[in-house]
Amino acid sequence: MTAVRVGFAMCGSFCTFSKALEQMEKLVSLGYEVIPIMSFNACTTDTRFGKAEDICHTIESLCNRKIIGSIKDAEPIGPKKMTDIMLVAPCTGNTAAKLANAITDTPVTMAVKSHLRQAKPVVICIASNDALGASAQNIGKLMNTRHYYFVPFTQDNPLQKPNSLVADFSLIPGTIGLALQEKQIQPVLC
């Protein structure tokens, strides 16, 4: 049996990288072939959550392949049928807005656009401090767009960050399994 090929695209919600990497490792252990993709900022920005070089090295070691980190390298994903499913984890409000409005100016947005040429599922693992603010309309638009599925999410700190949403990263494998069957995991709000 051929392994399911998961494009694992990461954006700059740096505080959730440890959760994303934990799930990347889990997907690999479950037998998925994981193809890492990173936005420009995600693969080059050092933060208090880690050095970009160290994070990229960890990802490439986990996946046993180089990160797709340019628009040029992401473009062939669809035409070459490189992925069975695309996961954007974490997906920032900025990236959700770009996807909802067909803006393709990062490796992640190009990877999703290219992948969608195959009419195959895209899983969004939202992590945004503005998800219930200006970004809400873009999330709603994606929720009503064919081939998009969401990892269940919740407000992560409603008193101090009332507009913030973060997905339950531990539900990534289950969400992927159902999205491959064209089903949305429920409930979406946890």
N, C-alpha and C positions, 0 to 999 in steps of 0.2 A: 504494500500500500504506500502511495506517495504521501509525504508529509504535506499538511496544509501550509501554504506560504503566507505569512502575515507580514505586511509592511507595517513596521512599528515606527510611527512618525512622532517626534518629540518637539514641542515648542517651549518657549521660555518661562513657564511657571516653575521656576527653579526650586521652590519650596516643596514641590511634589515629586522631584526627580527620584528620591529614594524609594517612594512608593512605585513609581513607574519601573525603575530598575528591578525591584523585587518581582513585579509581574512579568517583566521581560524574562527573567531567570525562570519563573514558573512556566511560562509558555514553552521555553526551550526544553525544560524537564518533562513537559507533557508531550513532547515530540513534534511541536510546531517548528517549521523552518522560519526563523525570524530575520527579516531584512530591515536593518536599522536605517532610519532617515532622520535627519535633524535640520531644524531651521538654522539660518546663519547665526542668530543670537544664541540659540541653545548650544551650538557646538563651539562657540568662541568666547563666551562670557564667563569669567571667573566671578563667583559670588561667595557669600558667607556659607552657602550650601555645598561648595566644592569648586575645585579647579576644573575648568573645561577640559584640559588635556587629560586629567585623571578620569573624568567621567567618560570621555570618548574612548579611552583605552579600555575601561571596564566594559563598555557596550560592545566594542569590537571583539573583545575576548569572549564575552558571553555568547555572541551571535556567530563567532568564528568567520567574520567577514567585515569588510570596510563599510563605514557609514556612507550613505548617500547624502552628500552635503552641498550639492549644487543643483541649480535648476536644470542645467544641461544633463546631469547624470540621472535626475528624477524623471525626465521626459519620456524615456523609453519604457517605463514601468508598464504602461497600458499596451502599447504596440507589441512589446515582447512577451506580454502575458506573464509578468514576473511575480504577480501577487494574486492570491485567491480572495484576500480580505485586507482592508487597510484599517489600521487603528491609529488614531491621533490621541496620544496620551503622554503628557497633558496637552489639552487643547485650550489655549488661551482665548479670551474674548476677542482679541485682535484677529487670531486665526479663524475663529468661528465667523466673524464679520466678513473676512475675505472669502471664505468658502461660500457663505450665504449670498454673496454678491459677485461671485465669479471673478475674483481678483486673484491672479496667479503671479506672485512676485517673490516667492520663497521656495526652497526645495520641498517643504511640506505641502504647500498649496499646489505646486506642480505635481507632486506625487499623487495627491488625491484626485486632481483633475485627470491625470493620465490613467490612473486606476479605474476611474468611473467610465472610461471609454469601453470597458469590458462589461458595464452594467452589473458590477459586483459590489458587495456591501462595504460601507465605510462606517466604522465605529468611532464615535466621539466620546472622549473621556474629559469632560469639561473641568476646568480649574480656573476660575476668574473672579476677581474681586468686584467686577462690575456686571456679573451675569444677570442680576435682577434689576439693573439700571438700564443704561443705553444699550447694552449687549443683549438684553432679553428678546428684542425683536428678531435678532439674527439667530438666536437659539431656536425660537419658535419657527422661524422660516425653515431651518434645517430639519426640525422635527417633522415638518410637513412636506419634506422633499424625499422623493423615492430614493432608496438605497442607503439612506442615513439611519443609523441606530445609535442609541445613547446608553452609555454605562449609567446605571442609576446614580442620582446625585442628591445632595442635601445642602442646606445652609451650614457652613462650617463654623461660623461664629456670629449668630444673628444679632447679638447685642452690640458688638464692637464693629462688625462688618456686615451691616444689614443687606447689602446687595451682592454678597459673595456666595458663590456656589462651588462645591467641589464634589467630584464623583467619588464613589466608593471603589477605589482601584482594585480591591480584592474581587470585585465582580466582573473584571475584564474577561477571564476565561469563559464564564457562563454567558456573558453578553456576546462574545465571539461565536460560541457554539450555536446560539439561537439565531444570530444575524446570518450565519451561513445557511440557515434554513428560511431566511427572509422573515424572521420573527423578532419583535422587540421584547426584550426581557421586561418583566413586570414585577413589582411596580417600578416606575421610572423615578418617582420621588421617594426617597427613603427617610 
